[in-house]
Amino acid sequence: MNKIVEKFLRYVAVETTSNPDCDSQPSSEKELVLSKMLVDELKSMGIADAELDKDGYVMATIPSNTDKDVPVIGFIAHVDTAPDAPGADIKPQFVENYDGGDICINKEKNMYLRVSEFPEMAQYKGDTIITTDGTTLLGADDKAGVAEIMCAAEYIMQHPEFKHGTIKIGFTPDEEIGRGVDAFNEKKFGAQFAYTMDGGMVGELEYENFNAAAAKIHIQGRNIHPGYAKGKMLNATQIGMELASLLPAFQRPEYTCDYEGFFHLTSFSGTVEEADIQIIIRDHSMELFKAKKDLLTEAVGYINKKFGNVATMELKDQYYNMRSQVEPHFQVVEKALKAIEMAGVTPKVQPIRGGTDGAMLSFRGLPCPNIFAGGHNFHGKYEYVPVGSMEKAFKVILNIISLYAE
């Protein structure tokens, strides 16, 4: 079996769903199971300093084998999977020599990956596609990235003739819940530049991302017997629905693309007595990002004025657009562009419609663009990854290392 596929299957077999409702570091003990596996595997390759620290971060070093003065570069991926879909008991399915048509992933549930809905599938004709069985996510986000970095490390250790500078390897927990590098020690990591292997389709290269914020809103209602409720009841669920309706309908994720930001209502639960709403805000433009936060604040204020201080909101920034931090070190982007071309792939430079660990690391002095890992339809049951894309990403890692060592 292909080494990348073998590693990928081993990693996705471990449940690593992060938990946004837990404040521990990391948020789930399950993540540590895979992290410990990775440390053992790195040590078995001969990487002696591989370790898992108390906060759940795996770090390892491949020492330089050249006399040249080569920058120390790092490669980073995250071990957790998103809590948006089940991440346990994953049963990957293989479509070999894909014919370019629709793929049935679960006949019983009548679930198909349809080219009409996911037109990018057609470009993988002839490749091997790994899909879910329609009951869980797949975990290509970001265990494809983990497998690619691990394969690159293994290759380097087995080929002493491959010239390279000092290489740093990092695996993080809790990226999917926005806490991936909260306790990451970039000084200990020791890289001058780094790359996250956490992008999507083959060829993607990203060095700008959303500015992001998250809001938790609690609405305290007043439950009165409905037969005697006139002028007395405050229905928290109805008030929450009215609050959500105050936000621009066409600034939701399903209506936006490219550089367009959005408001996304991610959770709504409640009764007449009380309701809780979670909303995330995203925009590439800092000016528009601030305007969106102001609009949500005004909407909550309107609700409180109308119904009498029933709503409280906790609004926190999560991360910022890394472009301003990467552009002064644009050689990290140029090296990646050339490495992608060397792998026989046309680069697709685009903004991330999301965030990565690299965004926060860039603001902490470690410029860190994001490179494709190969997967599609992340965070859901329609996730898939072409094997050829993972192989290309593996080659890109080696190409980047070679370019720095020249």
Salt bridges, closest charged atoms under 4 A:
GLU6 OE2 - ARG10 NE 2.74
GLU15 OE2 - LYS30 NZ 2.96
GLU41 OE2 - LYS7 NZ 2.47
GLU41 OE1 - ARG10 NH1 3.30
GLU51 OE2 - LYS188 NZ 2.54
ASP55 OD2 - LYS54 NZ 3.24
ASP80 OD1 - HIS78 ND1 2.98
ASP84 OD2 - HIS379 ND1 3.30
ASP89 OD2 - LYS91 NZ 2.56
ASP102 OD2 - ARG114 NH1 3.75
GLU120 OE2 - HIS376 ND1 3.91
ASP141 OD1 - HIS78 NE2 3.05
ASP141 OD2 - HIS379 NE2 3.13
GLU154 OE1 - LYS3 NZ 3.63
GLU154 OE2 - LYS7 NZ 3.45
GLU175 OE1 - HIS78 NE2 3.11
GLU176 OE2 - HIS78 NE2 3.74
GLU176 OE1 - HIS379 NE2 2.92
GLU186 OE1 - ARG364 NH2 2.86
ASP198 OD1 - HIS78 NE2 3.30
GLU208 OE1 - ARG323 NH1 3.32
GLU242 OE2 - LYS306 NZ 2.73
GLU274 OE1 - HIS218 NE2 3.30
ASP276 OD1 - HIS218 ND1 2.89
ASP283 OD2 - LYS292 NZ 2.72
GLU314 OE2 - LYS316 NZ 3.13
ASP317 OD1 - LYS293 NZ 2.87
GLU327 OE2 - ARG323 NE 2.73
